Amino acid sequence: MWAQRFVVLKGDKLYVYKGQNLTKPESMRTFGSSMAFKEVRKADVGGKTNVLMIEFGEKGGEHVLASAASSDALQKWLRAL
């Protein structure tokens, strides 16, 4: 199930907030050398579009799926990462 969250990238840290105007993050992850980023096929996520997978360890391990508002927004995220 998808839940709306707001994600902020600052330096080597990824902050996840429950609301856009909140100041305390729900979670935080530090980027490491084993992290990987990739676009996810629409068919693999129930028809959801503009989805990015962030893997935090070995392939198939812990990961986060994030859906951007548009294709342009997704491309901006991929360039930033």
N, CA, C and O atoms as a Maestro MAE file, in Angstrom:
{
 s_m_m2io_version
 :::
 2.0.0
}

f_m_ct {
 s_m_title
 :::
 protein
 m_atom[324] {
  # First column is atom index #
  i_m_mmod_type
  r_m_x_coord
  r_m_y_coord
  r_m_z_coord
  i_m_residue_number
  s_m_chain_name
  s_m_pdb_residue_name
  s_m_pdb_atom_name
  i_m_atomic_number
  :::
  1 25 0.837 -1.166 0.000 1 A "MET " " N  " 7
  2 3 0.000 0.000 0.000 1 A "MET " " CA " 6
  3 2 0.895 1.247 0.000 1 A "MET " " C  " 6
  4 15 1.911 1.293 0.693 1 A "MET " " O  " 8
  5 25 0.510 2.232 -0.769 2 A "TRP " " N  " 7
  6 3 1.267 3.466 -0.854 2 A "TRP " " CA " 6
  7 2 0.777 4.450 0.197 2 A "TRP " " C  " 6
  8 15 -0.425 4.590 0.418 2 A "TRP " " O  " 8
  9 25 1.714 5.128 0.839 3 A "ALA " " N  " 7
  10 3 1.392 6.181 1.801 3 A "ALA " " CA " 6
  11 2 2.158 7.432 1.373 3 A "ALA " " C  " 6
  12 15 3.340 7.357 1.039 3 A "ALA " " O  " 8
  13 25 1.489 8.565 1.383 4 A "GLN " " N  " 7
  14 3 2.155 9.792 0.970 4 A "GLN " " CA " 6
  15 2 3.180 10.210 2.015 4 A "GLN " " C  " 6
  16 15 2.863 10.340 3.198 4 A "GLN " " O  " 8
  17 25 4.395 10.415 1.569 5 A "ARG " " N  " 7
  18 3 5.489 10.892 2.398 5 A "ARG " " CA " 6
  19 2 6.251 11.949 1.593 5 A "ARG " " C  " 6
  20 15 6.148 12.000 0.367 5 A "ARG " " O  " 8
  21 25 6.991 12.765 2.275 6 A "PHE " " N  " 7
  22 3 7.802 13.789 1.632 6 A "PHE " " CA " 6
  23 2 9.257 13.471 1.931 6 A "PHE " " C  " 6
  24 15 9.643 13.271 3.083 6 A "PHE " " O  " 8
  25 25 10.053 13.429 0.876 7 A "VAL " " N  " 7
  26 3 11.443 13.004 0.989 7 A "VAL " " CA " 6
  27 2 12.352 14.176 0.672 7 A "VAL " " C  " 6
  28 15 12.154 14.885 -0.314 7 A "VAL " " O  " 8
  29 25 13.358 14.371 1.526 8 A "VAL " " N  " 7
  30 3 14.311 15.462 1.351 8 A "VAL " " CA " 6
  31 2 15.716 14.863 1.326 8 A "VAL " " C  " 6
  32 15 16.078 14.066 2.191 8 A "VAL " " O  " 8
  33 25 16.492 15.254 0.333 9 A "LEU " " N  " 7
  34 3 17.874 14.827 0.214 9 A "LEU " " CA " 6
  35 2 18.770 15.991 0.626 9 A "LEU " " C  " 6
  36 15 18.735 17.056 0.010 9 A "LEU " " O  " 8
  37 25 19.587 15.780 1.687 10 A "LYS " " N  " 7
  38 3 20.533 16.796 2.156 10 A "LYS " " CA " 6
  39 2 21.884 16.125 2.312 10 A "LYS " " C  " 6
  40 15 22.078 15.289 3.195 10 A "LYS " " O  " 8
  41 25 22.820 16.499 1.443 11 A "GLY " " N  " 7
  42 3 24.142 15.883 1.495 11 A "GLY " " CA " 6
  43 2 24.049 14.389 1.282 11 A "GLY " " C  " 6
  44 15 23.541 13.939 0.255 11 A "GLY " " O  " 8
  45 25 24.538 13.605 2.249 12 A "ASP " " N  " 7
  46 3 24.488 12.145 2.113 12 A "ASP " " CA " 6
  47 2 23.352 11.533 2.925 12 A "ASP " " C  " 6
  48 15 23.387 10.343 3.235 12 A "ASP " " O  " 8
  49 25 22.343 12.336 3.272 13 A "LYS " " N  " 7
  50 3 21.234 11.850 4.090 13 A "LYS " " CA " 6
  51 2 19.901 12.009 3.357 13 A "LYS " " C  " 6
  52 15 19.661 13.005 2.675 13 A "LYS " " O  " 8
  53 25 19.045 11.005 3.517 14 A "LEU " " N  " 7
  54 3 17.711 11.011 2.952 14 A "LEU " " CA " 6
  55 2 16.722 11.041 4.120 14 A "LEU " " C  " 6
  56 15 16.672 10.105 4.918 14 A "LEU " " O  " 8
  57 25 15.940 12.116 4.218 15 A "TYR " " N  " 7
  58 3 14.974 12.296 5.296 15 A "TYR " " CA " 6
  59 2 13.573 12.026 4.760 15 A "TYR " " C  " 6
  60 15 13.227 12.466 3.663 15 A "TYR " " O  " 8
  61 25 12.762 11.298 5.538 16 A "VAL " " N  " 7
  62 3 11.390 10.998 5.158 16 A "VAL " " CA " 6
  63 2 10.458 11.617 6.199 16 A "VAL " " C  " 6
  64 15 10.593 11.371 7.397 16 A "VAL " " O  " 8
  65 25 9.505 12.428 5.718 17 A "TYR " " N  " 7
  66 3 8.552 13.116 6.583 17 A "TYR " " CA " 6
  67 2 7.133 12.644 6.275 17 A "TYR " " C  " 6
  68 15 6.818 12.326 5.128 17 A "TYR " " O  " 8
  69 25 6.281 12.598 7.292 18 A "LYS " " N  " 7
  70 3 4.877 12.243 7.093 18 A "LYS " " CA " 6
  71 2 4.095 13.376 6.439 18 A "LYS " " C  " 6
  72 15 3.096 13.129 5.763 18 A "LYS " " O  " 8
  73 25 4.536 14.605 6.632 19 A "GLY " " N  " 7
  74 3 3.842 15.759 6.059 19 A "GLY " " CA " 6
  75 2 4.828 16.768 5.514 19 A "GLY " " C  " 6
  76 15 5.972 16.843 5.962 19 A "GLY " " O  " 8
  77 25 4.382 17.534 4.557 20 A "GLN " " N  " 7
  78 3 5.256 18.490 3.878 20 A "GLN " " CA " 6
  79 2 5.751 19.595 4.806 20 A "GLN " " C  " 6
  80 15 6.858 20.096 4.614 20 A "GLN " " O  " 8
  81 25 4.967 19.986 5.800 21 A "ASN " " N  " 7
  82 3 5.344 21.107 6.662 21 A "ASN " " CA " 6
  83 2 5.876 20.684 8.020 21 A "ASN " " C  " 6
  84 15 6.035 21.520 8.909 21 A "ASN " " O  " 8
  85 25 6.151 19.399 8.192 22 A "LEU " " N  " 7
  86 3 6.675 18.918 9.468 22 A "LEU " " CA " 6
  87 2 8.180 19.154 9.557 22 A "LEU " " C  " 6
  88 15 8.871 19.185 8.538 22 A "LEU " " O  " 8
  89 25 8.682 19.320 10.778 23 A "THR " " N  " 7
  90 3 10.110 19.576 10.955 23 A "THR " " CA " 6
  91 2 10.871 18.365 11.472 23 A "THR " " C  " 6
  92 15 12.098 18.326 11.379 23 A "THR " " O  " 8
  93 25 10.164 17.372 12.016 24 A "LYS " " N  " 7
  94 3 10.818 16.175 12.535 24 A "LYS " " CA " 6
  95 2 10.604 15.017 11.561 24 A "LYS " " C  " 6
  96 15 9.461 14.649 11.286 24 A "LYS " " O  " 8
  97 25 11.691 14.435 11.033 25 A "PRO " " N  " 7
  98 3 11.526 13.342 10.076 25 A "PRO " " CA " 6
  99 2 11.024 12.058 10.738 25 A "PRO " " C  " 6
  100 15 11.304 11.786 11.906 25 A "PRO " " O  " 8
  101 25 10.286 11.291 9.969 26 A "GLU " " N  " 7
  102 3 9.818 9.974 10.399 26 A "GLU " " CA " 6
  103 2 10.983 8.987 10.408 26 A "GLU " " C  " 6
  104 15 11.067 8.107 11.264 26 A "GLU " " O  " 8
  105 25 11.883 9.155 9.431 27 A "SER " " N  " 7
  106 3 13.079 8.311 9.361 27 A "SER " " CA " 6
  107 2 14.172 9.039 8.599 27 A "SER " " C  " 6
  108 15 13.927 10.035 7.919 27 A "SER " " O  " 8
  109 25 15.383 8.517 8.727 28 A "MET " " N  " 7
  110 3 16.538 9.096 8.044 28 A "MET " " CA " 6
  111 2 17.483 7.961 7.683 28 A "MET " " C  " 6
  112 15 17.716 7.057 8.486 28 A "MET " " O  " 8
  113 25 18.021 8.011 6.484 29 A "ARG " " N  " 7
  114 3 19.002 7.020 6.037 29 A "ARG " " CA " 6
  115 2 20.229 7.755 5.514 29 A "ARG " " C  " 6
  116 15 20.110 8.787 4.853 29 A "ARG " " O  " 8
  117 25 21.397 7.222 5.811 30 A "THR " " N  " 7
  118 3 22.647 7.768 5.288 30 A "THR " " CA " 6
  119 2 23.054 6.950 4.078 30 A "THR " " C  " 6
  120 15 23.042 5.719 4.111 30 A "THR " " O  " 8
  121 25 23.413 7.641 3.015 31 A "PHE " " N  " 7
  122 3 23.848 6.956 1.807 31 A "PHE " " CA " 6
  123 2 25.201 6.308 2.040 31 A "PHE " " C  " 6
  124 15 26.084 6.899 2.661 31 A "PHE " " O  " 8
  125 25 25.356 5.110 1.547 32 A "GLY " " N  " 7
  126 3 26.620 4.395 1.633 32 A "GLY " " CA " 6
  127 2 27.046 3.929 0.256 32 A "GLY " " C  " 6
  128 15 26.334 4.134 -0.728 32 A "GLY " " O  " 8
  129 25 28.191 3.311 0.192 33 A "SER " " N  " 7
  130 3 28.719 2.864 -1.099 33 A "SER " " CA " 6
  131 2 27.908 1.714 -1.693 33 A "SER " " C  " 6
  132 15 27.995 1.454 -2.893 33 A "SER " " O  " 8
  133 25 27.120 1.021 -0.866 34 A "SER " " N  " 7
  134 3 26.350 -0.117 -1.365 34 A "SER " " CA " 6
  135 2 24.945 0.267 -1.827 34 A "SER " " C  " 6
  136 15 24.156 -0.606 -2.190 34 A "SER " " O  " 8
  137 25 24.626 1.555 -1.819 35 A "MET " " N  " 7
  138 3 23.299 1.981 -2.231 35 A "MET " " CA " 6
  139 2 23.172 1.973 -3.745 35 A "MET " " C  " 6
  140 15 24.135 2.232 -4.467 35 A "MET " " O  " 8
  141 25 21.962 1.669 -4.217 36 A "ALA " " N  " 7
  142 3 21.691 1.665 -5.650 36 A "ALA " " CA " 6
  143 2 20.355 2.353 -5.898 36 A "ALA " " C  " 6
  144 15 19.463 2.311 -5.050 36 A "ALA " " O  " 8
  145 25 20.218 2.977 -7.046 37 A "PHE " " N  " 7
  146 3 19.011 3.703 -7.414 37 A "PHE " " CA " 6
  147 2 18.589 3.253 -8.806 37 A "PHE " " C  " 6
  148 15 19.423 3.113 -9.701 37 A "PHE " " O  " 8
  149 25 17.294 3.027 -8.985 38 A "LYS " " N  " 7
  150 3 16.836 2.663 -10.320 38 A "LYS " " CA " 6
  151 2 15.358 2.973 -10.473 38 A "LYS " " C  " 6
  152 15 14.602 3.003 -9.502 38 A "LYS " " O  " 8
  153 25 14.963 3.206 -11.738 39 A "GLU " " N  " 7
  154 3 13.547 3.367 -12.045 39 A "GLU " " CA " 6
  155 2 12.896 1.993 -11.978 39 A "GLU " " C  " 6
  156 15 13.539 0.980 -12.251 39 A "GLU " " O  " 8
  157 25 11.626 1.962 -11.615 40 A "VAL " " N  " 7
  158 3 10.884 0.717 -11.497 40 A "VAL " " CA " 6
  159 2 9.810 0.686 -12.580 40 A "VAL " " C  " 6
  160 15 9.134 1.684 -12.828 40 A "VAL " " O  " 8
  161 25 9.665 -0.467 -13.217 41 A "ARG " " N  " 7
  162 3 8.655 -0.609 -14.267 41 A "ARG " " CA " 6
  163 2 7.251 -0.510 -13.681 41 A "ARG " " C  " 6
  164 15 6.968 -1.029 -12.602 41 A "ARG " " O  " 8
  165 25 6.390 0.165 -14.418 42 A "LYS " " N  " 7
  166 3 4.998 0.350 -14.015 42 A "LYS " " CA " 6
  167 2 4.333 -0.993 -13.694 42 A "LYS " " C  " 6
  168 15 3.558 -1.090 -12.743 42 A "LYS " " O  " 8
  169 25 4.629 -2.005 -14.468 43 A "ALA " " N  " 7
  170 3 4.031 -3.332 -14.273 43 A "ALA " " CA " 6
  171 2 4.461 -3.967 -12.952 43 A "ALA " " C  " 6
  172 15 3.748 -4.813 -12.414 43 A "ALA " " O  " 8
  173 25 5.606 -3.573 -12.430 44 A "ASP " " N  " 7
  174 3 6.125 -4.163 -11.188 44 A "ASP " " CA " 6
  175 2 5.566 -3.512 -9.921 44 A "ASP " " C  " 6
  176 15 5.793 -4.010 -8.818 44 A "ASP " " O  " 8
  177 25 4.839 -2.407 -10.072 45 A "VAL " " N  " 7
  178 3 4.305 -1.695 -8.906 45 A "VAL " " CA " 6
  179 2 2.817 -1.378 -9.073 45 A "VAL " " C  " 6
  180 15 2.350 -0.301 -8.704 45 A "VAL " " O  " 8
  181 25 2.101 -2.324 -9.627 46 A "GLY " " N  " 7
  182 3 0.644 -2.197 -9.724 46 A "GLY " " CA " 6
  183 2 0.155 -1.038 -10.565 46 A "GLY " " C  " 6
  184 15 -0.911 -0.488 -10.289 46 A "GLY " " O  " 8
  185 25 0.905 -0.653 -11.583 47 A "GLY " " N  " 7
  186 3 0.482 0.416 -12.476 47 A "GLY " " CA " 6
  187 2 0.903 1.812 -12.066 47 A "GLY " " C  " 6
  188 15 0.621 2.776 -12.778 47 A "GLY " " O  " 8
  189 25 1.574 1.938 -10.929 48 A "LYS " " N  " 7
  190 3 2.048 3.248 -10.457 48 A "LYS " " CA " 6
  191 2 3.143 3.745 -11.407 48 A "LYS " " C  " 6
  192 15 3.977 2.957 -11.853 48 A "LYS " " O  " 8
  193 25 3.145 5.021 -11.712 49 A "THR " " N  " 7
  194 3 4.143 5.574 -12.630 49 A "THR " " CA " 6
  195 2 5.188 6.397 -11.884 49 A "THR " " C  " 6
  196 15 4.980 6.788 -10.735 49 A "THR " " O  " 8
  197 25 6.312 6.656 -12.550 50 A "ASN " " N  " 7
  198 3 7.390 7.515 -12.046 50 A "ASN " " CA " 6
  199 2 7.922 7.032 -10.704 50 A "ASN " " C  " 6
  200 15 8.065 7.818 -9.767 50 A "ASN " " O  " 8
  201 25 8.216 5.735 -10.614 51 A "VAL " " N  " 7
  202 3 8.651 5.131 -9.356 51 A "VAL " " CA " 6
  203 2 10.160 4.900 -9.366 51 A "VAL " " C  " 6
  204 15 10.728 4.427 -10.350 51 A "VAL " " O  " 8
  205 25 10.782 5.242 -8.261 52 A "LEU " " N  " 7
  206 3 12.213 5.083 -8.042 52 A "LEU " " CA " 6
  207 2 12.420 4.119 -6.882 52 A "LEU " " C  " 6
  208 15 11.758 4.235 -5.850 52 A "LEU " " O  " 8
  209 25 13.345 3.159 -7.049 53 A "MET " " N  " 7
  210 3 13.709 2.264 -5.961 53 A "MET " " CA " 6
  211 2 15.080 2.662 -5.442 53 A "MET " " C  " 6
  212 15 16.026 2.838 -6.210 53 A "MET " " O  " 8
  213 25 15.171 2.800 -4.123 54 A "ILE " " N  " 7
  214 3 16.442 3.078 -3.465 54 A "ILE " " CA " 6
  215 2 16.774 1.859 -2.630 54 A "ILE " " C  " 6
  216 15 16.080 1.564 -1.657 54 A "ILE " " O  " 8
  217 25 17.841 1.137 -3.005 55 A "GLU " " N  " 7
  218 3 18.272 -0.044 -2.256 55 A "GLU " " CA " 6
  219 2 19.379 0.363 -1.307 55 A "GLU " " C  " 6
  220 15 20.329 1.036 -1.709 55 A "GLU " " O  " 8
  221 25 19.265 -0.043 -0.037 56 A "PHE " " N  " 7
  222 3 20.217 0.372 0.990 56 A "PHE " " CA " 6
  223 2 21.310 -0.647 1.272 56 A "PHE " " C  " 6
  224 15 22.213 -0.367 2.059 56 A "PHE " " O  " 8
  225 25 21.255 -1.780 0.674 57 A "GLY " " N  " 7
  226 3 22.260 -2.814 0.934 57 A "GLY " " CA " 6
  227 2 22.376 -3.723 -0.264 57 A "GLY " " C  " 6
  228 15 22.351 -3.275 -1.410 57 A "GLY " " O  " 8
  229 25 22.505 -5.007 0.013 58 A "GLU " " N  " 7
  230 3 22.618 -5.970 -1.064 58 A "GLU " " CA " 6
  231 2 21.344 -5.984 -1.896 58 A "GLU " " C  " 6
  232 15 20.258 -5.688 -1.398 58 A "GLU " " O  " 8
  233 25 21.494 -6.335 -3.182 59 A "LYS " " N  " 7
  234 3 20.362 -6.409 -4.090 59 A "LYS " " CA " 6
  235 2 19.297 -7.337 -3.505 59 A "LYS " " C  " 6
  236 15 19.601 -8.440 -3.051 59 A "LYS " " O  " 8
  237 25 18.054 -6.876 -3.524 60 A "GLY " " N  " 7
  238 3 16.963 -7.662 -2.977 60 A "GLY " " CA " 6
  239 2 16.757 -7.467 -1.485 60 A "GLY " " C  " 6
  240 15 15.850 -8.057 -0.898 60 A "GLY " " O  " 8
  241 25 17.599 -6.636 -0.866 61 A "GLY " " N  " 7
  242 3 17.495 -6.385 0.576 61 A "GLY " " CA " 6
  243 2 16.592 -5.209 0.865 61 A "GLY " " C  " 6
  244 15 15.615 -4.975 0.154 61 A "GLY " " O  " 8
  245 25 16.918 -4.467 1.911 62 A "GLU " " N  " 7
  246 3 16.109 -3.323 2.336 62 A "GLU " " CA " 6
  247 2 16.065 -2.261 1.243 62 A "GLU " " C  " 6
  248 15 17.089 -1.915 0.654 62 A "GLU " " O  " 8
  249 25 14.860 -1.748 0.983 63 A "HIS " " N  " 7
  250 3 14.702 -0.723 -0.043 63 A "HIS " " CA " 6
  251 2 13.487 0.146 0.240 63 A "HIS " " C  " 6
  252 15 12.632 -0.188 1.060 63 A "HIS " " O  " 8
  253 25 13.436 1.266 -0.460 64 A "VAL " " N  " 7
  254 3 12.319 2.206 -0.392 64 A "VAL " " CA " 6
  255 2 11.859 2.456 -1.817 64 A "VAL " " C  " 6
  256 15 12.677 2.620 -2.722 64 A "VAL " " O  " 8
  257 25 10.547 2.486 -2.013 65 A "LEU " " N  " 7
  258 3 9.985 2.878 -3.297 65 A "LEU " " CA " 6
  259 2 9.420 4.282 -3.148 65 A "LEU " " C  " 6
  260 15 8.694 4.565 -2.195 65 A "LEU " " O  " 8
  261 25 9.749 5.157 -4.082 66 A "ALA " " N  " 7
  262 3 9.250 6.530 -4.051 66 A "ALA " " CA " 6
  263 2 8.649 6.856 -5.411 66 A "ALA " " C  " 6
  264 15 9.225 6.527 -6.448 66 A "ALA " " O  " 8
  265 25 7.506 7.495 -5.401 67 A "SER " " N  " 7
  266 3 6.831 7.873 -6.634 67 A "SER " " CA " 6
  267 2 6.883 9.386 -6.786 67 A "SER " " C  " 6
  268 15 6.415 10.125 -5.920 67 A "SER " " O  " 8
  269 25 7.450 9.833 -7.882 68 A "ALA " " N  " 7
  270 3 7.538 11.266 -8.158 68 A "ALA " " CA " 6
  271 2 6.234 11.746 -8.790 68 A "ALA " " C  " 6
  272 15 5.490 10.953 -9.367 68 A "ALA " " O  " 8
  273 25 5.961 13.041 -8.681 69 A "ALA " " N  " 7
  274 3 4.725 13.623 -9.207 69 A "ALA " " CA " 6
  275 2 4.668 13.597 -10.735 69 A "ALA " " C  " 6
  276 15 3.585 13.602 -11.319 69 A "ALA " " O  " 8
  277 25 5.836 13.570 -11.379 70 A "SER " " N  " 7
  278 3 5.890 13.586 -12.845 70 A "SER " " CA " 6
  279 2 7.171 12.922 -13.315 70 A "SER " " C  " 6
  280 15 8.078 12.661 -12.525 70 A "SER " " O  " 8
  281 25 7.233 12.654 -14.596 71 A "SER " " N  " 7
  282 3 8.440 12.079 -15.189 71 A "SER " " CA " 6
  283 2 9.625 13.039 -15.039 71 A "SER " " C  " 6
  284 15 10.748 12.610 -14.773 71 A "SER " " O  " 8
  285 25 9.366 14.336 -15.213 72 A "ASP " " N  " 7
  286 3 10.430 15.337 -15.051 72 A "ASP " " CA " 6
  287 2 10.962 15.342 -13.615 72 A "ASP " " C  " 6
  288 15 12.171 15.424 -13.398 72 A "ASP " " O  " 8
  289 25 10.057 15.256 -12.638 73 A "ALA " " N  " 7
  290 3 10.478 15.232 -11.232 73 A "ALA " " CA " 6
  291 2 11.307 13.987 -10.945 73 A "ALA " " C  " 6
  292 15 12.289 14.057 -10.206 73 A "ALA " " O  " 8
  293 25 10.926 12.847 -11.519 74 A "LEU " " N  " 7
  294 3 11.690 11.610 -11.332 74 A "LEU " " CA " 6
  295 2 13.095 11.763 -11.902 74 A "LEU " " C  " 6
  296 15 14.068 11.350 -11.270 74 A "LEU " " O  " 8
  297 25 13.209 12.344 -13.074 75 A "GLN " " N  " 7
  298 3 14.520 12.533 -13.689 75 A "GLN " " CA " 6
  299 2 15.391 13.476 -12.852 75 A "GLN " " C  " 6
  300 15 16.602 13.274 -12.763 75 A "GLN " " O  " 8
  301 25 14.798 14.491 -12.246 76 A "LYS " " N  " 7
  302 3 15.549 15.394 -11.367 76 A "LYS " " CA " 6
  303 2 16.090 14.631 -10.160 76 A "LYS " " C  " 6
  304 15 17.235 14.836 -9.756 76 A "LYS " " O  " 8
  305 25 15.263 13.743 -9.578 77 A "TRP " " N  " 7
  306 3 15.724 12.926 -8.453 77 A "TRP " " CA " 6
  307 2 16.890 12.045 -8.870 77 A "TRP " " C  " 6
  308 15 17.892 11.951 -8.161 77 A "TRP " " O  " 8
  309 25 16.754 11.394 -10.031 78 A "LEU " " N  " 7
  310 3 17.820 10.484 -10.481 78 A "LEU " " CA " 6
  311 2 19.120 11.251 -10.725 78 A "LEU " " C  " 6
  312 15 20.199 10.752 -10.408 78 A "LEU " " O  " 8
  313 25 19.027 12.448 -11.279 79 A "ARG " " N  " 7
  314 3 20.239 13.257 -11.489 79 A "ARG " " CA " 6
  315 2 20.856 13.683 -10.156 79 A "ARG " " C  " 6
  316 15 22.079 13.721 -10.022 79 A "ARG " " O  " 8
  317 25 20.011 14.004 -9.171 80 A "ALA " " N  " 7
  318 3 20.510 14.443 -7.860 80 A "ALA " " CA " 6
  319 2 21.191 13.301 -7.118 80 A "ALA " " C  " 6
  320 15 22.138 13.528 -6.365 80 A "ALA " " O  " 8
  321 25 20.722 12.093 -7.320 81 A "LEU " " N  " 7
  322 3 21.283 10.951 -6.604 81 A "LEU " " CA " 6
  323 2 22.523 10.460 -7.291 81 A "LEU " " C  " 6
  324 15 23.143 9.499 -6.836 81 A "LEU " " O  " 8
  :::
 }
 m_bond[323] {
  # First column is bond index #
  i_m_from
  i_m_to
  i_m_order
  :::
  1 1 2 1
  2 2 3 1
  3 3 4 2
  4 3 5 1
  5 5 6 1
  6 6 7 1
  7 7 8 2
  8 7 9 1
  9 9 10 1
  10 10 11 1
  11 11 12 2
  12 11 13 1
  13 13 14 1
  14 14 15 1
  15 15 16 2
  16 15 17 1
  17 17 18 1
  18 18 19 1
  19 19 20 2
  20 19 21 1
  21 21 22 1
  22 22 23 1
  23 23 24 2
  24 23 25 1
  25 25 26 1
  26 26 27 1
  27 27 28 2
  28 27 29 1
  29 29 30 1
  30 30 31 1
  31 31 32 2
  32 31 33 1
  33 33 34 1
  34 34 35 1
  35 35 36 2
  36 35 37 1
  37 37 38 1
  38 38 39 1
  39 39 40 2
  40 39 41 1
  41 41 42 1
  42 42 43 1
  43 43 44 2
  44 43 45 1
  45 45 46 1
  46 46 47 1
  47 47 48 2
  48 47 49 1
  49 49 50 1
  50 50 51 1
  51 51 52 2
  52 51 53 1
  53 53 54 1
  54 54 55 1
  55 55 56 2
  56 55 57 1
  57 57 58 1
  58 58 59 1
  59 59 60 2
  60 59 61 1
  61 61 62 1
  62 62 63 1
  63 63 64 2
  64 63 65 1
  65 65 66 1
  66 66 67 1
  67 67 68 2
  68 67 69 1
  69 69 70 1
  70 70 71 1
  71 71 72 2
  72 71 73 1
  73 73 74 1
  74 74 75 1
  75 75 76 2
  76 75 77 1
  77 77 78 1
  78 78 79 1
  79 79 80 2
  80 79 81 1
  81 81 82 1
  82 82 83 1
  83 83 84 2
  84 83 85 1
  85 85 86 1
  86 86 87 1
  87 87 88 2
  88 87 89 1
  89 89 90 1
  90 90 91 1
  91 91 92 2
  92 91 93 1
  93 93 94 1
  94 94 95 1
  95 95 96 2
  96 95 97 1
  97 97 98 1
  98 98 99 1
  99 99 100 2
  100 99 101 1
  101 101 102 1
  102 102 103 1
  103 103 104 2
  104 103 105 1
  105 105 106 1
  106 106 107 1
  107 107 108 2
  108 107 109 1
  109 109 110 1
  110 110 111 1
  111 111 112 2
  112 111 113 1
  113 113 114 1
  114 114 115 1
  115 115 116 2
  116 115 117 1
  117 117 118 1
  118 118 119 1
  119 119 120 2
  120 119 121 1
  121 121 122 1
  122 122 123 1
  123 123 124 2
  124 123 125 1
  125 125 126 1
  126 126 127 1
  127 127 128 2
  128 127 129 1
  129 129 130 1
  130 130 131 1
  131 131 132 2
  132 131 133 1
  133 133 134 1
  134 134 135 1
  135 135 136 2
  136 135 137 1
  137 137 138 1
  138 138 139 1
  139 139 140 2
  140 139 141 1
  141 141 142 1
  142 142 143 1
  143 143 144 2
  144 143 145 1
  145 145 146 1
  146 146 147 1
  147 147 148 2
  148 147 149 1
  149 149 150 1
  150 150 151 1
  151 151 152 2
  152 151 153 1
  153 153 154 1
  154 154 155 1
  155 155 156 2
  156 155 157 1
  157 157 158 1
  158 158 159 1
  159 159 160 2
  160 159 161 1
  161 161 162 1
  162 162 163 1
  163 163 164 2
  164 163 165 1
  165 165 166 1
  166 166 167 1
  167 167 168 2
  168 167 169 1
  169 169 170 1
  170 170 171 1
  171 171 172 2
  172 171 173 1
  173 173 174 1
  174 174 175 1
  175 175 176 2
  176 175 177 1
  177 177 178 1
  178 178 179 1
  179 179 180 2
  180 179 181 1
  181 181 182 1
  182 182 183 1
  183 183 184 2
  184 183 185 1
  185 185 186 1
  186 186 187 1
  187 187 188 2
  188 187 189 1
  189 189 190 1
  190 190 191 1
  191 191 192 2
  192 191 193 1
  193 193 194 1
  194 194 195 1
  195 195 196 2
  196 195 197 1
  197 197 198 1
  198 198 199 1
  199 199 200 2
  200 199 201 1
  201 201 202 1
  202 202 203 1
  203 203 204 2
  204 203 205 1
  205 205 206 1
  206 206 207 1
  207 207 208 2
  208 207 209 1
  209 209 210 1
  210 210 211 1
  211 211 212 2
  212 211 213 1
  213 213 214 1
  214 214 215 1
  215 215 216 2
  216 215 217 1
  217 217 218 1
  218 218 219 1
  219 219 220 2
  220 219 221 1
  221 221 222 1
  222 222 223 1
  223 223 224 2
  224 223 225 1
  225 225 226 1
  226 226 227 1
  227 227 228 2
  228 227 229 1
  229 229 230 1
  230 230 231 1
  231 231 232 2
  232 231 233 1
  233 233 234 1
  234 234 235 1
  235 235 236 2
  236 235 237 1
  237 237 238 1
  238 238 239 1
  239 239 240 2
  240 239 241 1
  241 241 242 1
  242 242 243 1
  243 243 244 2
  244 243 245 1
  245 245 246 1
  246 246 247 1
  247 247 248 2
  248 247 249 1
  249 249 250 1
  250 250 251 1
  251 251 252 2
  252 251 253 1
  253 253 254 1
  254 254 255 1
  255 255 256 2
  256 255 257 1
  257 257 258 1
  258 258 259 1
  259 259 260 2
  260 259 261 1
  261 261 262 1
  262 262 263 1
  263 263 264 2
  264 263 265 1
  265 265 266 1
  266 266 267 1
  267 267 268 2
  268 267 269 1
  269 269 270 1
  270 270 271 1
  271 271 272 2
  272 271 273 1
  273 273 274 1
  274 274 275 1
  275 275 276 2
  276 275 277 1
  277 277 278 1
  278 278 279 1
  279 279 280 2
  280 279 281 1
  281 281 282 1
  282 282 283 1
  283 283 284 2
  284 283 285 1
  285 285 286 1
  286 286 287 1
  287 287 288 2
  288 287 289 1
  289 289 290 1
  290 290 291 1
  291 291 292 2
  292 291 293 1
  293 293 294 1
  294 294 295 1
  295 295 296 2
  296 295 297 1
  297 297 298 1
  298 298 299 1
  299 299 300 2
  300 299 301 1
  301 301 302 1
  302 302 303 1
  303 303 304 2
  304 303 305 1
  305 305 306 1
  306 306 307 1
  307 307 308 2
  308 307 309 1
  309 309 310 1
  310 310 311 1
  311 311 312 2
  312 311 313 1
  313 313 314 1
  314 314 315 1
  315 315 316 2
  316 315 317 1
  317 317 318 1
  318 318 319 1
  319 319 320 2
  320 319 321 1
  321 321 322 1
  322 322 323 1
  323 323 324 2
  :::
 }
}
